[in-house]
Amino acid sequence: MIQMNSDMRIGESSWSDMLLEPALAAQRSEIAAGAAVYEPGTPAQHVYFIQSGQIREYQAGPDDTARLLEILGPAEWFGVGALGASGTYSTRAVAISPTTVWAVPVERLMGLFAQQPKTAALFIRQLAGKIQAAREDASRLVFDDCGSRLIKTLLHFSSTAAATPQENGVIMLRITHRQLAQAVGAARETVSLALTQLRQQNLLRTGRNRLLFHPDALRDFAVRPRVATPRREKIA
């Protein structure tokens, strides 16, 4: 999963102003929940901006497997594979809820950047943040055990469009065990067991397709793996 720090994105209104440039030829579309914006092998001709809703991007694997790479929401870009030379997308982007996106022809976008270097610099900064986060994510697959990867994944997703703040700093994350396993890079059964262990430590509550936890408590637990309970308040 690829994380983008808040200082690496500009406001939705700023991007929206850019999208209204006639030279950009951007087209707005309404995507139904469950519909794919593109699939692996689709010609990579557009870069997409999310105006509202939620997009999840998956890397396809063998035998109908997939890895959840990103959970994206308003004011975020996706489909940046169109900026490369491969000619097709290598991932699948799916709308989780009714979603409004702007499709921008990649050649028009590059032409506009040539005329507006400040806008280009902001976009490059956002893209660089994604690349750096992707490298860190790949290193966790090599160096971290499943439990550590799970906690870091939960912490990352706690600041995405899939999370809703609750009282007392608690986050409700709408995600299935299967999707979480796809993000962690482990078997669903392994992730379910790790979630059970966190629940037994009073660090997490589970519901139907949702998880509730206090991010600070998870951070404390991650740096104190031998402590049975977190310093901060538990999830009641």
N, C-alpha and C positions, 0 to 999 in steps of 0.2 A: 504494500500500500504506500502511496506516495503522498507525503505530507507537504503542505504549502503554508509557511508561516504567514501571519496576518500582515506583516510589513512587506510581503512580496506580492500583494494584490492591490490594485487601486479600486476606488469605489465603482459600484455598478453604474452610477450616473455618468461617470467619466468615460467608461467603455461605451455606454449607450450612445453618448454624443458622437463618438467615433463611428459607431455602426450606422449612423444616419448619414454619413458622408455618401453622396451619390456615386462617387468614383469607386466606392467599395463594393457596390452591388450586393450588399448583404440581404438575405432573405429570412424572414421570421417564420417559424413553423411550430405547430402544436403537436407534441408527441404524446401518444396515449401511453398509459401505464402498461408496462410489459413489452412495449414495442422497442425494437432495436433501431438505433440511429444508423449504425453500420455494423458489418460483420467482417471477420477476417477475409481478405481477398477482395473487399469492395474497393473500387478505385478511390484513391486518396486525393480528392480534389478540393476539399473544404476543411477549414478549421471552424470549430463551433464554440459559441458563447452561450452560457446558460443564463437566461433572464429570470426564470422561476422554475421550481421543481427540483428533481434530483436525478442524477445520472450515475450509474455504476459501470465501471470499465473492467473487463475480464480479459485475461490472457488465456487463449484456448490451448488445451493440451491433448494428449492422445486419449483415445477411448472415451470421448465426450467429457473429459475432465476440464477443469478451468481453475484459474487463480484470480481471486478478487484483487485488483490492483489499486483502484481508487474509488472513493465515494465523493461525488462532486455536487456542489449546489450553486446557488445564484452568485453571479459575478466571477465564475470560474470558466476557464477555457479547457477544451479537450479536442481530441483529433489531431494533435500536433504531429502525428506521424506523417501528415500531409506535407510537412516542411522538409521531410527527407527525400531521398531519391528512390525509394523502393517502389513507388507507384501505387501501392495498395496498403490498406490498414492491416495491422497484424493483430488487432484486438477487437473485442465486441463491446459496444457501448449500448446500454439498456436503460430506458426510463423506468424508474421505480414508482413514480407518481406522475400524474399529468404534468408535462414539462414543456416550457417554452424555450426554444433555442433559436439562435441566429446562425445561419450557415454563411460563412464568408469564403468566397473563392480564394484559394491560397495565393494565386498570382496577383490578384487585386490587393490582398493584404500586404504582400511584399512590396508592391508598388507604392502603397500608401506609406509604409514604413520608410521608404527612401525619401519621401517628402516630409515626413514628420519624425525626425530622429529621436525626439524626447519620448514619443509614444513607443517607438521601436525599443528604446532602452528599457522602458517599463515592462514590455512584453518579454524581452530577453531576460530580465531579472527574474520574472515569474518562472520562465522556462528553466533557468539555471537552478532555481530552488527545487523544481521537480526533479531535475537530473541528480542533484546532490542527495536528495531524499531517497531516490531510487537506488543509488549506490549504497547508502546506509542500510536500506531495506535488504538488499542482496547480501550484505555482509552479515546481517542477523541470521539469515538462513544458514550460513556457514558456521558462525561462532556461538550463537545462542541456542539454549535448549528450548523445547516446546513451551514450557511454562513462562520463560522470560519473553519469548516472542509473543505469546498470548497477551501478557500484561502490556507490552509496548503497543500491540495492535489495538487493544481496548483504549489505551490512553490516546493514541492517534485518532481513532474514530470518535472519541469524545468531543472533538472539535470540528466534526464534519456535519454535513446536512442530515445525517442519519441520527444525530443526537439531539435530545430536547432537555434543557435544564429543568430540574425539579427544585424542591425546597432544600435548604441547607447544603447547597453545593452538589447535590446528587445529580447524576446524569442518567437519563433513560436512553439507551441505545437500541434502536430497532434493527435487529439483524437476526438471522437464523443461525443455528449451530453449524449448518452446512456452509453458509456464506462465511462465517467466522473461520472455519477450518480452511476454506479456500484462501482466505487472506493470510492465515498463519503459515500455511504450507504444511499441514499435518492431516492425518486421518480424522474424520469427524468423531470417531469414538475416543481418540486421544484428547481432542479438544474438549469434548463433553466431560471427560474425567477430570481434566484440569479445571474446568469451570466448577465442577462439584467440589473440588478441593478448596477453591476460593470461596465458595458458598459456605463451606464448613468453617472457614476462618472468619465468617461474618464480613467478608469484603465485597460481597456481591449477592444480589437477588435475581432470580430468573422468573420470567413469565412467558407467555406465548409470543414467540418471535421478538422478545425484548430482554434486555439486561439492564439492571440498575446498580450503579456503583458510584463511589466517591473517588474521583481521580486522585486527589491528594493522598487518600488512604492507600490506593494501589501503588503510588509512587513510594510511599514510606515502606510498604511491604517489599517492593522490588529491591530496595537497598538494604533491607533487613530481613533476608529470607528465612532466618531462624527464629524470628519473633512471631509468636502465635497470633497476636492481634496487633492491629495498626495503632500508631500514636493518635491519629485523628478519629473522629467519631465513626462508629460503625453504621452500617445500613440496617435500620430497624426492620 
